[in-house]
Every structure is written in C-alpha cells, then in structure tokens.
Amino acid sequence: MKTNIYSNIISAVVVAGLLASCGSGSEKEQLVELKKQQTEIAKKIKALEAKVGKTGADSVKAKSKEVVAKELAPRKFDYFIQTQGAIESEENIQVSAKSAGVVSQVFVREGEMVTKGQVLAQIDNSLVARNIDELKASLELATTVYNRQKNLWDQKIGTEVQYLQAKNNKESIEKRIASVGEQNDMMRIKSPISGVVDEVTAKAGQNIAPGMPAVRVVNNSDLKVKAAVSESFVTSIKKGNKVIVTVPDLNKDFEAKVTFVGRNINQLSRTFIVEIDMPSNPELRPNMSANIKVIYDSYPSAIAVPINIVQDVNGEKIVYVVEAKGNQNIASRKVITIDGVYDSYARVVKGLNTGDKIITAGFQGLSDGQFIKL
C-alpha cells in the first residue's frame, strides 16, 4: 500500500515537472515552483505514513483477544470414590417386655437420659409379689426346722433322714424364691444401654407381651455411616482411609476414617459394605442420609488444572498457555494427558510444567499462535 502511494506521488512530481518545462518563464521560476511542490508533497507523504502506521497497529490490536491466565503451581491432589450411605447407631435399641401382663406404670418420657439397667416401666406383678411373700414365710419355718434338726444331728440325736429332709425342704424353698424372684424381675422393663429415650410406646393399663415395642433408647455417642461401594474399588478402599462425610440435612462436613471394609460382594448390586465411625455430635441422628468421599490415594504436590478449561478436540485433551512472541503474547496449544479428577481439578501427568501460564478464561475459540491480551 505504501509503495502505491509513493508511486502516485512521484508520478505527480514528474508530470508537474513536465508541465513546468513546457510553460513559459525562466529556469529560476521553474525551480522555485518545483521546490514549492516538493514541500507540499513531503507533507502529504508524512501524513500518509502516519495514517498507514496507525492503521497497522489498530489491525494487530483488533486481532488480539483478551484472556485471563494463571500461573501453574503444585497443589495437593486426592483420588476418591464418592457414594451415599446412611447414619446408623450401634446402640439404637427397641426395648420390649420379657413377660406378658398389664403395664402398671411408666417411669420415663421422651428425651430423658437413662442408664444401663434402669427400670423404664413396670408390669403388674402383684400375684408374683404375693407368691414371694408366701415363700418367704415358708422359708422362715423351713430354716427354723432345719437349724433344730441340725443341732440334734450334731448331738447324734434323731435320724439322719430327718436332718436331710429338713435341709432339702429349706433349700427347695430358697430355689423357688430365686425362681419367682427372676419372674418378678422380668416384670420390669429395663434399659439395656445408657442413652436417651427416643420413643415411649408403652402406656399404663396396656396389655403387653414379649416382642412388643415398649421404649426406644438411642445412644448418639456411637454412630457410624454404612455405605455400599462398587466392587471395582475393592483393592483401593482400605481400613484407615480418610473420609469426608457430608450430611445434607445439617449442611456440614465431618472428617472420619474407614473402620470396616466388607469382604463379601453382593451378587445383585456388585458392591461391598464400608463402615465409617462418626465423631460424637448432638446434631447427628440415626437414619440420616450422608454423602461420603473415601480418599484412597493422595499426591501432596501435583500439577492440576480446572477441569472446565480442558477441551476435547479430535480425541485429544488440550489447553492453551501464554507464550511471548517479541513484544506480544500468543496462545500456544498444549496437548495434555490427565489422570483423574478431584474437587473440579484434573491431574496433569504430561504436557504442562510448573510455572506455565494457563489460560483460564477466554480460551473458547482460540487458535494456536493467535495474539492475545492479558
């Protein structure tokens, strides 16, 4: 373009010179006229050069695309398996009666703390209590007879049969009292664990039988998460693996560890059971749902990039990095190899290095070698 401009200007000078040589006047006048024309032509050349230079700079600027870049630095990268489970209590007991009868009294309410062995409710034991009283009276007589027969036998008075009969009668009544005492104890509904009363089903005057629920007692200090994991991770998940447990209902995360890994593979679901002991927390409840992340491998210093900037082009994973070209920056296409995704980041095992400036915004539509502006 500049060559054409200069050619046109020079042609104009030549034409002007020819016209001047053909006209009238002295050579001095012709020289003055040509110099005047030369000055004007020089001004035009200068203006055109400035205009051409500005147009070229604007063209380069127009082709440059604005992007955002971030320098790569090593970061921690964890491999994990994510699944869902439910919170269970090792001590979530539905207490029932051991003997049939009518509930005469309930001693607890929901929310109360109870201790192991504490009586929660009483079944009517009036008949058993009368039997115990009668047996105790019989035992007093049998004990008196036995003591007298023993004293006589020690003095070689009376027969051995009388002594043995008295002894047997006394011991028989003692055994009957113990047996009836056990029956009387079965009329009391006791808590098998220490915990909190979660539900009271039994009511005074209600007929109750063994197996019928009476009171539920829960101990929240011993909770665990139970989840099923795909058999493809059977060699990866081990006891002691770190776990992040998220409870959606509480919007909270808990850090725990795998405490049990099942050995059996379910034939239908092709999964195995994993258990995680939960820390004690009053907000946790049995049967709450939980999302778990079991971390089975960890790299403290890895090259990782946001997964959303990785493009799949013709079966290759690519990203763009910033490279300098003279006083300009260009986008350089890099083919990478990734191995796993964690927390929205992909671990790069080939194609990038620490210190590379990775383009994180504005990479859509970029081409290799395109001028960019940071």
C-alpha positions in Angstrom: 0.0 0.0 0.0 2.9 2.4 0.9 4.6 1.6 -2.5 1.5 2.5 -4.4 1.2 5.8 -2.5 4.8 6.7 -3.2 4.5 5.8 -6.9 1.5 8.1 -7.3 3.3 10.9 -5.6 6.4 10.5 -7.7 4.3 10.4 -10.9 2.6 13.6 -9.9 6.0 15.2 -9.4 7.2 14.1 -12.9 4.0 15.4 -14.5 4.3 18.7 -12.8 7.9 19.0 -13.9 7.0 18.3 -17.5 4.2 20.8 -17.4 6.6 23.4 -15.9 9.2 22.7 -18.6 6.7 23.2 -21.4 5.4 26.5 -19.9 6.8 30.0 -20.1 9.2 31.6 -17.7 12.8 31.3 -16.7 14.5 28.3 -15.2 14.7 30.1 -11.8 11.0 30.4 -11.7 10.7 26.7 -12.6 13.0 25.7 -9.7 11.0 27.8 -7.2 7.8 26.2 -8.3 9.2 22.6 -8.1 10.6 23.2 -4.6 7.2 24.5 -3.6 5.6 21.4 -4.9 8.3 19.3 -3.2 7.5 20.8 0.2 3.8 20.1 -0.2 4.4 16.5 -1.4 6.7 15.9 1.6 3.9 17.0 4.0 1.5 14.6 2.2 4.0 11.7 2.5 4.4 12.4 6.2 0.6 12.4 6.8 0.1 9.3 4.8 2.9 7.5 6.6 1.4 8.3 10.0 -2.0 7.2 8.8 -0.6 3.9 7.4 1.3 3.2 10.7 -1.8 3.8 12.8 -3.9 1.5 10.7 -1.4 -1.3 11.0 -1.2 -1.0 14.8 -5.0 -1.0 15.1 -5.2 -4.1 12.9 -2.9 -6.0 15.3 -4.8 -4.8 18.3 -8.1 -5.8 16.7 -6.8 -9.4 16.2 -5.7 -9.7 19.8 -8.2 -11.5 22.1 -8.5 -10.6 25.8 -7.9 -13.6 28.1 -7.2 -14.4 31.8 -4.2 -16.5 32.7 -3.0 -18.1 35.9 0.5 -19.4 36.6 0.6 -23.1 37.5 1.8 -24.1 40.9 1.9 -27.5 42.6 -1.1 -28.4 44.7 -2.5 -31.3 46.7 -4.5 -33.8 44.7 -6.5 -36.6 46.1 -8.2 -39.6 44.4 -11.5 -40.6 45.9 -14.7 -42.6 45.4 -18.0 -40.9 46.2 -21.1 -42.7 47.2 -24.1 -42.4 49.5 -24.9 -44.0 52.8 -26.9 -43.7 56.0 -26.0 -43.0 59.6 -26.6 -45.9 61.9 -26.3 -46.3 65.7 -24.6 -49.3 67.2 -26.9 -48.7 70.2 -30.4 -47.9 68.9 -32.5 -50.3 70.9 -36.2 -51.0 70.8 -36.8 -52.3 74.3 -39.6 -54.8 74.8 -41.1 -56.7 77.7 -39.8 -60.1 78.7 -43.1 -61.2 80.2 -46.7 -60.8 79.3 -49.0 -58.7 81.5 -50.6 -55.3 82.0 -48.3 -52.2 82.3 -48.9 -50.7 85.7 -46.5 -47.8 85.5 -44.2 -46.0 83.0 -41.2 -44.2 84.6 -39.7 -42.3 81.7 -40.5 -39.7 79.0 -39.0 -38.9 75.6 -35.8 -37.0 75.8 -34.8 -38.3 79.2 -31.3 -39.7 79.8 -31.3 -43.2 81.2 -28.5 -45.5 82.4 -28.0 -49.2 81.7 -30.2 -51.3 83.9 -32.6 -48.5 84.8 -36.3 -49.5 85.1 -38.3 -47.9 82.3 -41.7 -49.4 83.0 -43.4 -51.9 85.4 -45.7 -54.7 84.5 -48.3 -55.6 87.1 -46.6 -58.1 89.5 -49.0 -58.2 92.4 -49.5 -62.0 92.0 -45.8 -62.7 91.9 -45.2 -60.5 94.9 -47.8 -62.4 96.9 -46.1 -65.7 96.0 -42.7 -64.3 97.1 -44.2 -63.2 100.4 -45.7 -66.7 101.0 -42.5 -68.4 100.1 -40.5 -66.2 102.4 -42.8 -67.2 105.3 -42.4 -70.8 104.4 -38.6 -70.3 104.3 -38.6 -68.9 107.8 -40.3 -72.1 109.1 -38.1 -74.4 107.0 -35.0 -72.6 108.2 -36.1 -73.0 111.9 -36.8 -76.7 111.4 -33.5 -77.2 109.6 -31.5 -75.5 112.3 -33.1 -77.6 115.0 -32.6 -80.8 113.2 -29.0 -79.9 112.5 -28.4 -79.2 116.2 -29.9 -82.6 117.1 -28.0 -84.4 114.5 -24.8 -82.8 115.6 -25.5 -84.3 119.1 -26.3 -87.6 117.5 -30.0 -87.2 118.4 -32.6 -88.2 115.9 -32.2 -89.8 112.5 -30.1 -88.7 109.5 -33.2 -88.9 107.3 -35.0 -86.2 109.4 -32.0 -83.9 109.1 -31.7 -84.4 105.3 -35.4 -83.8 104.8 -35.3 -80.6 106.8 -32.2 -79.4 104.8 -33.8 -80.4 101.4 -37.1 -78.6 102.3 -35.2 -75.4 103.2 -33.0 -75.4 100.0 -36.1 -76.2 97.8 -37.9 -73.1 99.1 -34.8 -71.0 98.6 -34.6 -72.1 94.9 -38.4 -71.4 94.5 -37.9 -67.9 95.9 -35.0 -67.3 93.5 -37.1 -68.6 90.6 -40.1 -66.4 91.5 -37.7 -63.5 92.0 -36.4 -63.9 88.4 -40.1 -63.9 87.3 -40.7 -60.8 89.3 -37.6 -59.1 87.7 -38.9 -60.0 84.2 -42.0 -57.9 85.0 -39.7 -54.8 85.0 -38.8 -53.3 81.6 -35.2 -52.2 81.9 -32.8 -50.3 79.6 -30.1 -52.5 78.2 -27.9 -49.4 77.4 -27.2 -45.9 78.6 -28.6 -43.2 76.3 -31.6 -41.0 75.5 -35.2 -42.2 75.5 -36.3 -41.5 71.9 -39.8 -43.0 71.9 -42.2 -44.4 74.6 -44.8 -46.8 73.2 -45.9 -48.5 76.4 -48.8 -46.9 78.3 -50.2 -47.6 81.8 -53.1 -50.1 81.6 -51.9 -51.5 78.3 -51.6 -55.3 77.7 -48.1 -56.1 76.7 -46.3 -59.3 75.6 -42.7 -60.3 74.8 -41.6 -58.8 71.5 -43.9 -55.8 71.6 -42.1 -52.5 71.5 -42.2 -50.5 74.7 -39.4 -47.9 74.7 -36.7 -46.9 72.2 -33.4 -45.9 73.7 -30.6 -44.4 71.5 -27.0 -43.7 72.3 -25.8 -41.0 69.8 -22.2 -41.2 71.1 -21.6 -44.4 69.0 -22.7 -43.6 65.4 -21.4 -44.9 62.1 -22.0 -44.4 58.4 -22.7 -47.6 56.4 -22.4 -47.4 52.6 -22.1 -49.7 49.6 -19.1 -49.2 47.3 -18.7 -50.6 43.8 -16.6 -53.8 43.6 -14.2 -52.0 41.1 -12.7 -50.3 44.2 -12.3 -53.4 46.2 -8.5 -53.2 46.1 -8.4 -49.4 46.6 -10.5 -49.0 49.7 -8.7 -50.0 52.9 -9.3 -49.7 56.6 -7.9 -46.3 57.8 -8.6 -44.4 54.6 -9.5 -40.8 55.2 -13.2 -40.0 54.6 -15.1 -36.7 54.2 -18.7 -37.2 55.3 -21.3 -34.6 54.2 -24.7 -34.6 55.9 -27.0 -32.6 53.6 -29.7 -32.1 56.4 -27.1 -30.3 58.5 -25.1 -28.8 55.7 -21.9 -29.9 57.5 -18.8 -31.9 56.7 -17.2 -34.4 59.1 -13.7 -35.9 58.8 -13.5 -39.5 59.7 -11.8 -42.8 58.7 -12.9 -46.2 57.3 -13.2 -48.6 60.2 -14.5 -51.6 58.4 -14.3 -53.0 54.8 -16.6 -55.8 53.9 -15.2 -59.0 52.4 -18.4 -60.1 50.7 -19.6 -58.9 47.3 -23.3 -58.6 46.9 -24.3 -60.7 43.9 -27.1 -58.4 42.8 -25.6 -54.9 43.3 -21.9 -55.9 42.8 -21.0 -53.8 45.8 -19.3 -54.3 49.2 -20.0 -52.7 52.5 -17.9 -49.9 54.1 -18.4 -48.5 57.6 -17.1 -45.2 59.0 -17.2 -44.3 62.6 -18.6 -40.8 63.1 -17.5 -38.3 65.8 -19.8 -37.6 68.6 -22.2 -34.8 67.7 -25.6 -34.0 69.3 -27.0 -32.9 65.9 -26.4 -36.3 64.3 -29.4 -38.7 64.2 -29.7 -42.4 63.2 -31.0 -42.9 59.6 -29.8 -39.5 58.4 -28.5 -39.7 54.8 -24.9 -39.0 54.2 -22.6 -38.4 51.2 -19.1 -39.8 51.6 -15.8 -39.3 49.8 -13.3 -42.0 50.6 -9.8 -40.8 49.7 -7.8 -43.8 48.6 -4.7 -42.1 47.1 -3.1 -38.7 47.6 -0.4 -36.5 46.0 0.9 -33.6 48.1 2.5 -31.8 45.1 0.8 -32.3 41.7 0.2 -30.3 38.5 -3.6 -29.9 38.2 -5.8 -27.6 36.1 -9.5 -26.7 36.4 -11.4 -29.4 34.5 -13.7 -26.8 32.8 -10.8 -25.4 30.8 -9.8 -28.8 29.3 -11.1 -29.1 25.8 -11.6 -32.4 23.9 -10.5 -31.9 20.3 -10.3 -34.9 17.9 -9.9 -37.2 20.8 -7.1 -35.1 22.4 -7.2 -33.2 25.7 -5.9 -29.7 25.0 -5.4 -26.4 27.0 -3.9 -23.1 26.0 -0.9 -21.4 27.6 0.6 -17.9 27.2 3.8 -17.6 25.3 5.8 -14.4 24.4 6.5 -13.5 20.8 8.5 -10.3 20.6 6.6 -7.7 22.5 3.3 -9.5 22.0 1.7 -12.6 23.7 0.3 -15.5 21.8 -1.8 -18.5 22.7 0.0 -21.8 22.5 -2.0 -25.0 22.2 -0.8 -27.8 24.5 -1.9 -31.5 24.3 -2.1 -32.9 27.8 -2.6 -36.3 29.5 -4.8 -36.3 32.6 -5.3 -38.9 35.3 -8.3 -38.4 37.5 -10.5 -35.5 38.6 -10.8 -34.2 42.2 -12.6 -31.2 43.5 -13.1 -29.8 39.9 -9.4 -30.2 39.1 -7.8 -32.7 36.7 -4.4 -34.0 37.5 -2.0 -33.5 34.5 0.7 -36.1 34.1 2.1 -35.0 30.8 2.1 -31.7 28.7 2.4 -29.0 31.3 5.0 -27.8 33.8 5.1 -25.7 36.9 5.3 -22.0 36.0 3.2 -22.3 32.8 0.7 -19.6 32.4 -2.5 -21.5 31.8 -5.4 -19.5 30.1 -8.4 -19.9 32.4 -10.9 -17.5 30.7 -11.3 -16.5 27.1 -9.9 -19.8 25.8 -13.0 -20.6 23.8 -12.4 -20.1 20.1 -8.7 -19.6 20.4 -6.3 -20.9 17.8 -2.7 -21.9 18.1 -0.4 -18.8 17.7 -3.2 -16.3 18.0 -2.3 -12.9 19.5 -3.8 -12.4 23.0 -4.0 -9.6 25.5 -3.9 -10.3 29.3 
